[in-house]
């Protein structure tokens, strides 16, 4: 019995290389694997994008509130910048990389 994700994991195998060379996508070769892959990446892209936008908005609102009240401290500001930086990098993954991975599933 073959492991179901063997075609995804072993991209350098001769079977995968010949299928890719003929222009067949993973969806056309293994639709049973491609369906859950698209579902998981699609949900992760939508939820992750929304969640990261909420985090970045919250950090920005906190920063603006602290500037108005002039109560910010260096420690709180550094932590907020770190969280906003992580949210921005994760936003790039969820909004750009995940949709490109889904498109690559069908076209490459």
C-alpha positions, 0 to 999 in steps of 0.5 A: 500500500502506497503512502497517499502523499508520496507524490507530494513528498518525493518531488524529485522522483522520476514519476513526479518529474515525468508527470510535471514534464508532461504538464500534468498538475497534482490535481490531474494526477491525484485529485484525492490529495489535491482536494484536502490540500486546497481546502486546508490552504484556502481556509488558512489563507482566509482565516490567517489574512483576517486574523493578521489584519485584526492584530495589525489594526489592534496594534496600530490603534493601541499605538495611536491611543498611547500617543494621544495619552502620552503614556507609552513606555519603551517596553510596551512599544518594543513588544507591540512592534515585534507583534506587528512585525510578526503579523505583517510577515504572516500576512504576506504568507497567508495573503500571497504565498498560500494563494500562489500555492493553490494556483500552483497546484492546478497549473504547474 
